[in-house]
Amino acid sequence: MQQEHFYEPAKGHGLKHDPFNAIIGPRPIGWVSSRGADGSVNLAPYSFFNAFCYHPPIIGFSSIGAKDTLRNVRETREFVWNLATRELGEAMNASSAAAPYGVDEFTLAGLEKAPSNLVQVPRVAASPVNFECKLADIVQLKGWQGEPASAWLVLGEVVGVHIAPHLIVDGVFDTFSAHILLRAGGATAYAEVLPETRLDMKRPG
């Protein structure tokens, strides 16, 4: 039997690319639009993103480093999550370009804005789902020994939801028709949710 690869992250993984985020995946993409106190708009994808609570509905993303989105959310306490789909994959990727504060990534990626109903942050008009969010908390992450990390978990309460009508079938959101794009391992890998990948399991009674 081949020996397993074991490593202690603090001492390095010994591989060509860190396997951590490849193993925890594919992962939902936190495609977040935000607005600063000066009115400037930012749009950026985050690969550490997920949902955390039903009532109230809480989503969150982790900013590795104090990036523009973190600054904006601190200032205005609002953001919008936009669903990344395969059709929007290239535009989503373009919005990840490193740009000075104040540069509008909507423009860089060739995306139109749509107004939100309850927050002052624009949505990605072409995205089939948008969550309008109010800031719930910002937590600086830290290791088990208490040392602070250069990473901040931004948690938002979803106060408004926009869903394209073609994705609601018999009252159920059709995940497998949305062509949701996910972040996979390595520097370039993504995955797409497709109907042929679906399987169903009932919870035990």
C-alpha positions in Angstrom: 0.0 0.0 0.0 1.3 3.4 -1.0 2.3 5.6 1.9 0.0 8.6 2.5 1.2 12.1 2.1 1.3 13.7 5.6 2.3 17.2 6.3 2.0 19.9 9.0 0.8 23.1 7.4 3.0 25.3 9.5 6.0 23.5 8.1 5.0 23.5 4.4 3.1 21.0 2.3 6.0 19.9 0.0 3.8 19.9 -3.1 3.6 22.1 -6.2 0.4 23.8 -5.0 -1.2 24.0 -1.6 -3.8 21.2 -1.5 -5.9 22.8 1.3 -8.4 24.7 -0.8 -8.4 22.0 -3.4 -9.6 19.4 -0.9 -12.2 21.8 0.6 -14.0 22.0 -2.8 -15.3 22.8 -5.1 -16.3 25.9 -3.2 -19.0 28.5 -3.8 -17.7 31.8 -5.1 -18.3 34.9 -3.1 -18.8 37.4 -5.9 -19.3 40.5 -3.9 -20.1 44.0 -4.9 -19.7 46.9 -2.4 -19.7 50.6 -2.2 -17.3 52.8 -0.2 -18.2 55.9 1.8 -16.8 58.0 -1.1 -19.3 56.4 -3.5 -16.8 54.3 -5.4 -18.0 50.8 -6.4 -16.0 47.5 -6.1 -16.7 44.0 -7.5 -14.5 41.1 -6.5 -14.7 37.3 -6.2 -13.8 35.5 -3.0 -13.0 31.8 -2.9 -13.7 31.4 0.8 -17.4 31.9 0.9 -20.5 30.1 2.2 -23.9 30.2 4.0 -24.0 29.8 7.8 -27.5 30.2 9.1 -31.2 30.0 8.1 -32.8 32.3 10.5 -31.7 35.0 10.1 -30.1 34.0 6.7 -26.3 34.7 7.1 -23.7 34.4 4.5 -20.0 35.2 4.8 -16.7 35.5 3.0 -13.2 35.7 4.1 -10.9 38.5 3.0 -7.3 37.3 2.9 -5.6 40.6 3.5 -7.4 43.9 4.1 -8.8 44.3 0.6 -11.0 47.0 -0.9 -14.3 45.0 -0.3 -13.4 44.8 3.4 -12.8 48.5 3.6 -16.1 49.3 1.8 -18.2 47.0 4.0 -16.6 48.5 7.1 -17.5 52.0 5.8 -21.1 51.5 4.6 -22.1 48.2 6.3 -23.7 46.8 3.1 -22.8 44.4 0.3 -24.4 42.3 -2.4 -23.5 38.7 -3.3 -23.9 37.8 -7.0 -24.2 34.2 -8.2 -21.3 33.3 -10.5 -22.5 31.2 -13.4 -20.5 29.5 -16.2 -21.8 32.2 -18.7 -20.4 34.9 -16.4 -17.2 33.0 -15.6 -14.8 35.1 -17.7 -16.3 38.4 -16.4 -16.1 37.1 -12.9 -12.4 36.3 -13.4 -11.8 39.7 -15.0 -13.2 41.3 -11.9 -10.5 39.7 -9.8 -7.8 41.9 -11.4 -5.6 43.8 -9.0 -6.7 47.4 -9.4 -6.2 50.6 -7.3 -8.9 51.6 -4.9 -11.7 53.4 -6.6 -11.4 51.5 -9.9 -14.8 50.1 -10.9 -14.5 46.4 -11.7 -18.0 46.4 -13.2 -16.4 48.5 -16.0 -13.3 46.4 -16.1 -15.3 43.2 -16.6 -17.8 44.8 -19.0 -20.8 44.2 -16.7 -23.9 46.3 -16.3 -25.1 47.4 -12.8 -28.6 46.9 -11.5 -30.0 48.9 -8.5 -30.7 47.1 -5.3 -34.0 47.5 -3.4 -32.8 47.8 0.2 -29.1 48.6 0.0 -27.1 51.3 -1.8 -24.8 48.8 -3.5 -25.4 47.8 -7.2 -26.0 44.2 -8.3 -24.5 42.4 -11.3 -27.4 42.8 -13.7 -26.6 39.6 -15.6 -26.4 37.4 -12.6 -29.5 35.3 -12.1 -29.4 35.5 -8.2 -28.4 38.4 -6.0 -28.4 38.7 -2.2 -28.7 42.1 -0.7 -26.9 42.1 2.6 -26.5 44.2 5.7 -23.3 43.7 7.7 -23.8 41.5 10.8 -20.2 41.1 12.0 -16.5 41.2 11.0 -14.3 38.8 12.8 -10.5 38.8 12.4 -9.5 35.2 12.3 -6.8 33.7 14.6 -4.9 30.5 15.1 -5.4 28.0 18.0 -2.7 29.8 20.0 -4.4 33.1 19.6 -2.2 34.8 17.0 -4.3 37.0 14.7 -4.3 36.1 11.0 -4.3 38.6 8.2 -7.8 37.5 7.3 -11.2 38.8 8.2 -14.5 36.9 8.1 -17.3 39.2 6.9 -20.8 38.0 7.9 -23.9 39.6 6.4 -27.6 39.1 6.9 -29.4 38.6 3.7 -32.2 41.2 3.7 -33.3 40.9 0.0 -33.1 38.2 -2.6 -33.4 38.5 -6.4 -34.0 35.3 -8.4 -34.5 35.0 -12.2 -37.9 33.5 -12.8 -36.7 30.7 -15.1 -34.8 29.2 -12.2 -37.9 28.7 -10.1 -39.6 25.4 -11.1 -42.7 24.3 -9.3 -41.8 26.5 -6.4 -38.3 25.1 -6.1 -35.0 26.8 -7.0 -33.5 24.7 -9.8 -29.8 24.6 -8.8 -28.9 22.3 -11.7 -30.2 24.6 -14.4 -28.3 27.7 -13.1 -24.9 26.4 -14.3 -23.4 27.5 -11.1 -19.6 28.0 -11.2 -17.5 26.8 -8.3 -13.9 27.3 -7.4 -11.8 24.1 -7.4 -8.1 23.4 -6.6 -5.0 24.9 -8.1 -4.4 28.3 -9.6 -6.9 27.9 -12.5 -9.4 25.1 -11.8 -13.2 25.7 -11.7 -16.1 23.3 -11.7 -19.7 23.7 -13.0 -22.8 22.3 -11.4 -24.6 20.2 -14.1 -27.8 18.1 -14.2 -25.8 14.9 -14.8 -23.9 15.4 -11.5 -27.1 15.4 -9.4 -27.8 12.6 -6.9 -30.5 12.4 -4.2 -30.3 11.0 -0.7 -33.1 11.1 1.9 -32.1 11.9 5.5 -32.7 9.0 8.0 -36.0 9.2 9.8 
